[in-house]
Amino acid sequence: MMTNTQPKSIIVIFGATGDLAKRKLFPSIFRLYKENKLSEDFAVVGVARRPWTNDELRSNVKKSVEKLQSENADVEKFASHFYYQPFDVTDVASYQQLNHLLSDLDKQYNVPGNRIFYLAMAPEFFGTIASNLKDEGLTSTEGWSRLVIEKPFGHNHPSAKQLNEQIRQAFNEDQIYRIDHYLGKEMVQNIEVIRFANALFEPMWNNQYISNIQITSSETLGVEDRGRYYESSGALRDMVQNHMLQMVALLAMEPPIKLTPEEIRSEKVKVLRALRKMDVTEVDDYFVRGQYGKGIVEEQEVQAYNEEQSVDPDSNTETFVSGKLMIDNFRWAGVPIYIRTGKRMKEKSTEIVVQFKDLPMNLYFNKGKNIHPNLLVIHIQPDEGITLHLNARKADSAATSTPIKLDYCNNCGDKMNTPEAYERLIYDCMRGDATNFTHWDEVSLSWEFVDTISQAWADKKADNFPNYESGSMGPKESDALLAKDGFHWWNISKNHTLED
Ligand code: NAP
């Protein structure tokens, strides 16, 4: 199944008039087309309520891929593969009509009944769509049917479980592709390779040599026009339950016995199971929440979260989370993994810092101070690369060392375009490779972990919001979280050097 490099399928996008389709899905499918990863035997059907025509959809598709055009890609020809059907997700007649269209397109494009149903719509419709697809026979074809689901997958463990049960009545687990777009990022996929393909790191990847790991995912944007959604979500549900915990799992998992989706998943699940559970009363010892106040970001004055559109002026929603995770297993006992994510922070970047333990004895000094610890930094975005921070001799001074860095950047110099996360994930789904999608077991364990924190924060209103200035790296309590363990956050500047 994974060997076909030009898989033939029809992609049905539910929510084709929406933002995700326009900004991510159409451009990603176009890039696959340009790279010759799609044969001419494919079609995309867009559905939504708006009474668009094929031509209207095609002109929107052309607009959204405008910037990606090149001589070797015929945009007109690409757009001619797109079809539109006005759709009411609750009306069975819409599904019957869609089924006819798909059968016709199967014949026209020589596709053997392979269908991807991509739900780029609000999650409240997922269950209805999944069961109607099955009941109206859209999944009963000669070929395969796969369901792609966007975040958020539920609001907490009970709602995620209910949603999963609904979907599972129509699709098997191996037909469900839950998107976590971080798993499509080049350097997130590279974590496993860095770890398991380097004799240098793997023997040291444990509590004997690593003192702590830090994962930061910061944004400069605020909530923009998504205040209503964000008020019911917050940074914990929006970022920690999915992306941050997925990165933790990849960093901490044991080497899988094979690189199959099942083996990798099983190792990730073990990490999530080993996360130290907290009681609601202990959450404050491990987690810090924040909400941005006004400030200056990228030289612009910006308003506070509680002044944003559709946001309660007395909002208890967190726009920042930092936390200390402990993985209670043999490899990681005693090593804190710190995570931090927030909006309206100083820089947009996602980075992982692995800090190695200090040497047992210091023979060299750096400006009169102890030498720097060795750090391995994995740059996830916007730069994609790794930097290894070492110490070397300072010229002409015998007992003095100076920090140096070995820097590898995948996309810095020539700005080589690595594939977009969505491009990779859509292609993986077409080929039936579920490695970089989240299994229900992972979703379930992540929600169980996060639910304790949300409960603690819902029970007790934050009395200090807003508590960090826009353009900063979060509230001071986040620094204190590490300081009490004798650590501090490593902030990495744009040229990959360490900020003091
Ligand atoms: P959006 O811009 O609001 O689009 C929603 C789509 O659903 C529109 O095409 C809308 O079209 C359609 N729709 C709404 N109600 C419908 C109904 N009753 N029947 C048929 N179609 C209906 O939302 P989005 O930003 O694209 O997000 C879509 C999903 O992706 C959400 O689950 C979101 O959480 C997730 N997501 C989005 C992003 C992003 O960057 N945008 C990132 C991660 C996850 P009509 O109005 O024409 O019906």
Residues whose N, C-alpha, C, O or C-beta is under 5 A from the ligand:
A	BS01	NAP	G15 A16 T17 G18 D19 L20 A21 A48 R49 R50 F87 D88 V89 L119 A120 M121 A122 P123 E150 K151 P152
